[in-house]
């Protein structure tokens, strides 16, 4: 019985996470949606900074003092 319950829960989880989410009607427009251009370079094919060739994105933590 516990195996069947686990399999059912796993199936439900996979179905709910695999289905595409519907766009929200109260979603704020992106800058490019309203014609606003930021910077002078063209955006990548996916509209994301990670889609631009030779651009690397990362982070670092700077700790100063003790």
BELGI-V869894 format. One record per pair of residues at least 12 apart in sequence whose C-alpha atoms are under 6 Angstrom apart, sorted by the first residue. I is the first residue (numbers start at 1). J is the second residue. If there is no record, write none. Layout:
i=(I	I)
j=(J	J)
This chain:
none
